[in-house]
Amino acid sequence: MNTISRRHFLKLAGAATALAATPTFLKAQNLSGRVVVVGGGFAGATLAKYLRLWGGGVAVTLVDANPAHISCILSNLVLSNSLNLSQITFNYESLKQLGVNFVQGRATGIEKPNNTTWRVQIAGRTPLDCEHVVLAPGIDFQPITGWVASQVPHAWEAGAQTTLLKQQLQAMPAGGLFIMTIPPKPYRCPPGPYERACVVADYLKRTKPGSKVIILDANPGIVAEAETFTKAFTQTHAGVIEYHPNVALLAVDSNQRIAKTNIGDFKADVLNVIAPQKAGGIVTSAGLTTDGRWAPVNPLNYESTIPGMSGIHIIGDSQGTGQPKSGHIANAEAKVCADAILRAFAGEAPDPAPMTNSACYSPITANTASWLTAVYAYNPATKTMDLVPASFGEAASPTKDNYEDMFDWAANLFADTFA
Ligand SMILES: Cc1cc2nc3c(=O)[nH]c(=O)nc-3n(C[C@H](O)[C@H](O)[C@H](O)COP(=O)(O)OP(=O)(O)OC[C@H]3O[C@@H](n4cnc5c(N)ncnc54)[C@H](O)[C@@H]3O)c2cc1C
């Protein structure tokens, strides 16, 4: 372990263990039914867990393409060698102990064999029948001419992509150029790209003197924590980070690592294309979007609002309520959705006034971080989840205390989701 102390690591592990032992005192009686959850990330794993904790006899099957989930949260710290991937990898053993049936496989389609049943197709496996399907597959990327992610990583899904970008950064010469592109919003984790620029700049200053970071942002300005990141770019990392707003990425030369944009071509030593995003593939292929990007849902129960799709729910980054795409709020949406599904099994209407909340911590240097938080409440007049203005908060400035708190916050979220 490098800049993450043993104490931090024990904190992460310890919180997970403590919550694993939480008694199932919330178990409701006499409920039965079948739910199939596709995607075991922050949204899907939380949903599966809380359906079992609260739902008594409800049969819950969680399907994920991988045997364990690698968290995007904290994954920028893998790039700077402060964490390794194993510290942010979570298996489904605790969920299995709660009675979740875990199936490793890729969901490929959804059918409706009769009026009350949905059937989820899994590649190479027996299909799964249920009354409620919950889709939580995260994001997919929109294509860009010439862009090959195995050469020019996004690292916006953690795992092999994170390792690839880290290896490219390690191999970069001193005095080299790291270029990243930021897609138009909405995208996964509003402050995340700016955080990455800071983490990479800090790492390059320490290990590759004379290197530079160029940010090509499709948005008209910094999307989240504008004051904090402006200061980080112009003061903390002055002379290293160069920020360009309003840059449209038109094409990529993946062999030469060139970003072709409306303001010219940019050739990098390491090119990181965070491509424009849309709902995970199963959501779009099942016809659950109207714009080809995000799934319209009723925020009271996250059920699709597309005619004929009742009983299919979409949570996490794939849903299109306008709430930010964060792991913290995905966890909150999952609890609202689990509660609504259990009420439906009991013949009841969903809670009419759900609230959700979000938090993001952003490392700015190897030992300071900032944070951002907000609460959302259901507005019955517009049927939307609206920001509660008084709840909005940002760190006054990046501090060491925030950096420490970041690990406590993440440990709690990881435990509440996977343990
Ligand atoms: C660098 C970075 C930093 C971030 N920092 C923060 C932060 O500080 N705070 C915060 O709250 N959020 C943060 N986020 C955002 C957060 O990671 C995402 O919002 C969150 O992961 C979304 O959860 P999800 O469950 O919708 O998707 P995911 O967590 O991506 O999970 C999707 C799961 O679905 C599975 N899957 C997909 N398709 C299929 C299929 N067809 N069949 C089976 N399985 C499938 C995948 O294997 C995956 O396990 C960050 C993101 C990044 C990239």
The ligand as an SDF file (V2000), in Angstrom:
LIG
                    3D

 53 58  0  0  0  0  0  0  0  0999 V2000
  -13.8100    7.5680  -11.5480 C   0  0  0  0  0  0  0  0  0  0  0  0
  -15.1760    7.4770  -10.9310 C   0  0  0  0  0  0  0  0  0  0  0  0
  -15.3780    7.9770   -9.6490 C   0  0  0  0  0  0  0  0  0  0  0  0
  -16.6460    7.8940   -9.0690 C   0  0  0  0  0  0  0  0  0  0  0  0
  -16.8170    8.4310   -7.8090 N   0  0  0  0  0  0  0  0  0  0  0  0
  -18.0470    8.3980   -7.2390 C   0  0  0  0  0  0  0  0  0  0  0  0
  -18.2670    8.9570   -5.9400 C   0  0  0  0  0  0  0  0  0  0  0  0
  -17.3800    9.5590   -5.3090 O   0  0  0  0  0  0  0  0  0  0  0  0
  -19.5220    8.8500   -5.4120 N   0  0  0  0  0  0  0  0  0  0  0  0
  -20.5170    8.2110   -6.0570 C   0  0  0  0  0  0  0  0  0  0  0  0
  -21.6210    8.1070   -5.4920 O   0  0  0  0  0  0  0  0  0  0  0  0
  -20.3550    7.7170   -7.3190 N   0  0  0  0  0  0  0  0  0  0  0  0
  -19.1550    7.7910   -7.9170 C   0  0  0  0  0  0  0  0  0  0  0  0
  -18.9720    7.2770   -9.1850 N   0  0  0  0  0  0  0  0  0  0  0  0
  -20.1540    6.8200   -9.9540 C   0  0  0  0  0  0  0  0  0  0  0  0
  -20.5560    5.3920   -9.6360 C   0  0  0  0  0  0  0  0  0  0  0  0
  -19.4710    4.5170   -9.8090 O   0  0  0  0  0  0  0  0  0  0  0  0
  -21.7120    4.9580  -10.5490 C   0  0  0  0  0  0  0  0  0  0  0  0
  -22.6960    5.9540  -10.5530 O   0  0  0  0  0  0  0  0  0  0  0  0
  -22.3000    3.6540  -10.0410 C   0  0  0  0  0  0  0  0  0  0  0  0
  -21.3610    2.6240  -10.2280 O   0  0  0  0  0  0  0  0  0  0  0  0
  -23.6120    3.3110  -10.7530 C   0  0  0  0  0  0  0  0  0  0  0  0
  -24.1310    2.1240  -10.2330 O   0  0  0  0  0  0  0  0  0  0  0  0
  -24.9580    1.1150  -11.1540 P   0  0  0  0  0  0  0  0  0  0  0  0
  -25.3680   -0.0050  -10.2510 O   0  0  0  0  0  0  0  0  0  0  0  0
  -25.9800    1.8330  -11.9390 O   0  0  0  0  0  0  0  0  0  0  0  0
  -23.8880    0.5850  -12.2040 O   0  0  0  0  0  0  0  0  0  0  0  0
  -22.5630   -0.2480  -11.9360 P   0  0  0  0  0  0  0  0  0  0  0  0
  -22.0780    0.0060  -10.5720 O   0  0  0  0  0  0  0  0  0  0  0  0
  -21.6600    0.0100  -13.0800 O   0  0  0  0  0  0  0  0  0  0  0  0
  -23.0120   -1.7610  -12.0120 O   0  0  0  0  0  0  0  0  0  0  0  0
  -23.4940   -2.3340  -13.2000 C   0  0  0  0  0  0  0  0  0  0  0  0
  -23.3210   -3.8450  -13.1010 C   0  0  0  0  0  0  0  0  0  0  0  0
  -24.1270   -4.4560  -14.1100 O   0  0  0  0  0  0  0  0  0  0  0  0
  -23.4290   -5.5420  -14.6950 C   0  0  0  0  0  0  0  0  0  0  0  0
  -24.0410   -5.7460  -16.0140 N   0  0  0  0  0  0  0  0  0  0  0  0
  -24.1940   -4.8460  -17.0150 C   0  0  0  0  0  0  0  0  0  0  0  0
  -24.8830   -5.3750  -18.0460 N   0  0  0  0  0  0  0  0  0  0  0  0
  -25.1820   -6.6520  -17.6840 C   0  0  0  0  0  0  0  0  0  0  0  0
  -25.8880   -7.7150  -18.3310 C   0  0  0  0  0  0  0  0  0  0  0  0
  -26.4480   -7.5690  -19.5480 N   0  0  0  0  0  0  0  0  0  0  0  0
  -25.9940   -8.9040  -17.6850 N   0  0  0  0  0  0  0  0  0  0  0  0
  -25.4350   -9.0820  -16.4480 C   0  0  0  0  0  0  0  0  0  0  0  0
  -24.7610   -8.1010  -15.8000 N   0  0  0  0  0  0  0  0  0  0  0  0
  -24.6450   -6.8980  -16.3940 C   0  0  0  0  0  0  0  0  0  0  0  0
  -21.9820   -5.0910  -14.6850 C   0  0  0  0  0  0  0  0  0  0  0  0
  -21.1180   -6.2210  -14.7110 O   0  0  0  0  0  0  0  0  0  0  0  0
  -21.8890   -4.3190  -13.3690 C   0  0  0  0  0  0  0  0  0  0  0  0
  -21.4730   -5.1510  -12.2920 O   0  0  0  0  0  0  0  0  0  0  0  0
  -17.7220    7.3120   -9.7750 C   0  0  0  0  0  0  0  0  0  0  0  0
  -17.5150    6.8130  -11.0610 C   0  0  0  0  0  0  0  0  0  0  0  0
  -16.2550    6.9020  -11.6410 C   0  0  0  0  0  0  0  0  0  0  0  0
  -16.0480    6.3660  -13.0350 C   0  0  0  0  0  0  0  0  0  0  0  0
  1  2  1  0
  2  3  1  0
  2 52  2  0
  3  4  2  0
  4  5  1  0
  4 50  1  0
  5  6  2  0
  6  7  1  0
  6 13  1  0
  7  8  2  0
  7  9  1  0
  9 10  1  0
 10 11  2  0
 10 12  1  0
 12 13  2  0
 13 14  1  0
 14 15  1  0
 14 50  1  0
 15 16  1  0
 16 17  1  0
 16 18  1  0
 18 19  1  0
 18 20  1  0
 20 21  1  0
 20 22  1  0
 22 23  1  0
 23 24  1  0
 24 25  2  0
 24 26  1  0
 24 27  1  0
 27 28  1  0
 28 29  2  0
 28 30  1  0
 28 31  1  0
 31 32  1  0
 32 33  1  0
 33 34  1  0
 33 48  1  0
 34 35  1  0
 35 36  1  0
 35 46  1  0
 36 37  1  0
 36 45  1  0
 37 38  2  0
 38 39  1  0
 39 40  1  0
 39 45  2  0
 40 41  1  0
 40 42  2  0
 42 43  1  0
 43 44  2  0
 44 45  1  0
 46 47  1  0
 46 48  1  0
 48 49  1  0
 50 51  2  0
 51 52  1  0
 52 53  1  0
M  END
$$$$
